Structures are given as C-alpha cells and as structure tokens.
Amino acid sequence: MKTTKKLLGARIKELRKIRGLSQEKLSEKVNVDPKYISFIECGRSSPSLEAMGNIANALGVEIKDLFEYAHLQADGVRAEEIEKLLEGADEEKKRTIMKIIRAVVR
C-alpha cells in the first residue's frame, strides 16, 4: 500500500499533467525550486499547508482536491473517474478517445 506522501505526490503529478504543466512551470507558479516539486511528487517530501495551498491555487483546485486519490489506490477503473477526466474535453477529443477505446477493446 502506498503511503500518504506517495499518494499526495502522485495526485499532484496527475493534476499537473492534466493541466499540461511541467514541474518547472508549476514550480514557477508556486515560487519554489523545481526539485521541491519533484521531491513532493515522488513522495520524498511532504509539503507544508502553505505550500499545498499554493500548489492547489497554481493547479486551479481546492486543497481538498489534492487528497482525492482513492483512484490511485484502486485496481480497477471506475466510470465516474473517466467522466470527470472528460469534462473539459471538446467534442473532437471525445470522438478521438472513443476511437481509441474501441480499438483497444475490440
């Protein structure tokens, strides 16, 4: 089982990638060293509450969203997770995703 530090780091990394940010770009927005972001994402460092607030703001989420990592522990894929990820996708991206899913499932 992953530790809380590792799960928090994995969630921050997931949100960062969803938003198309590099570690360097996120570190600029948070005003910290890029190595600090790397250490957090790999579970080697725990961010302070202030740092979590800054990271959440930079990612456009609330602090509580950083702790929504149950899906990172789960073995399977849940439909609601897929729906949440697709919320921001335009119709063209959704069609492309459906083509990929059909190709993989068949």
KAWO-V177816 format. One record per backbone hydrogen bond with DSSP energy under -1.0 kcal/mol. CO is the residue of the C=O (numbers start at 1). NH is the residue of the N-H. Records with the same first field share a line. If there is no record, write none. Layout:
CO->NH + NH
//
This chain:
3->7
4->8
5->9
6->10
7->11
8->12
9->13
10->14
11->15
12->16
13->17
14->18
15->19
16->21
17->20
22->26
23->27
24->28
25->29
26->30
27->31 + 32
33->36 + 37
34->38
35->39
36->40
37->41
38->42
39->44 + 45
40->43
48->52
49->53
50->54
51->55
52->56
53->57
54->58
55->59
56->61
62->65
63->66
64->67
65->68
67->69
69->72
70->73 + 74
78->82
79->83
80->84
81->85
82->86
86->89
90->94
91->95
92->96
93->97
94->98
95->99
96->100
97->101
98->102
99->103
100->104
101->105
102->106
//
